[in-house]
């Protein structure tokens, strides 16, 4: 019988390295039950409709028309089975609306800043000279751009100790993030979690680099290693594609919640 391997608690390692769970105990993905996906609403209250069923969380609707259309696209792109883990914009929207942990925008920004000490671009591994040269070539221009934008002086560290970020620098970045609304800030957190980098996420959000370039830079050491030793068939590519999907969704979420449009009617 085929099964799925799950990691077990350390105290159980003496008994077994993994626990095999039969497929029959896994929840079955729900099949697509709708034909059409539409968006309705105005004035900051939008809803996604699956035929005649309203897709909304218990606590509210989507406040942005562009985001509502993107969420509808995720549901419309579903062919056979509904896989929530593939619907990043839907999941982000539901999390922000329902806010299960009752977090404020300040709380979310503090979570983002926790990643700054061990930011990918500040944590330069002591490795082969070729790798160090590649990191300097690829990372340093982005770090220099970041320092210029925020008028700070962040420098990469070496070894296992994280970077020492002075309080004034942390406060500068905090004020930048707080200038966004709670929805956009949640997008920043989602992107930072995907790349483990505040610097790369901000650079991509500011359109300094593309989403693909940001993901590449966050995986620079892995890309370097696989260029010598090759990739594990399907595993490395799948991980890269998943990271790109998550990070691209984060950027879209940020842009949808910062872009504003206005219509001016000419006098007759």
Secondary structure as GFF3:
##gff-version 3
##sequence-region A 1 268
A	DSSP	beta_strand	3	7	.	.	.	ID=ss1
A	DSSP	three_ten_helix	10	12	.	.	.	ID=ss2
A	DSSP	beta_strand	18	22	.	.	.	ID=ss3
A	DSSP	three_ten_helix	23	25	.	.	.	ID=ss4
A	DSSP	beta_strand	30	31	.	.	.	ID=ss5
A	DSSP	beta_strand	37	42	.	.	.	ID=ss6
A	DSSP	beta_strand	45	50	.	.	.	ID=ss7
A	DSSP	beta_strand	53	55	.	.	.	ID=ss8
A	DSSP	alpha_helix	65	76	.	.	.	ID=ss9
A	DSSP	beta_strand	81	82	.	.	.	ID=ss10
A	DSSP	three_ten_helix	84	86	.	.	.	ID=ss11
A	DSSP	alpha_helix	88	98	.	.	.	ID=ss12
A	DSSP	alpha_helix	105	113	.	.	.	ID=ss13
A	DSSP	three_ten_helix	120	122	.	.	.	ID=ss14
A	DSSP	beta_strand	123	124	.	.	.	ID=ss15
A	DSSP	alpha_helix	129	150	.	.	.	ID=ss16
A	DSSP	beta_strand	157	158	.	.	.	ID=ss17
A	DSSP	alpha_helix	167	178	.	.	.	ID=ss18
A	DSSP	alpha_helix	182	195	.	.	.	ID=ss19
A	DSSP	alpha_helix	198	205	.	.	.	ID=ss20
A	DSSP	alpha_helix	211	218	.	.	.	ID=ss21
A	DSSP	alpha_helix	220	229	.	.	.	ID=ss22
A	DSSP	alpha_helix	235	256	.	.	.	ID=ss23
###
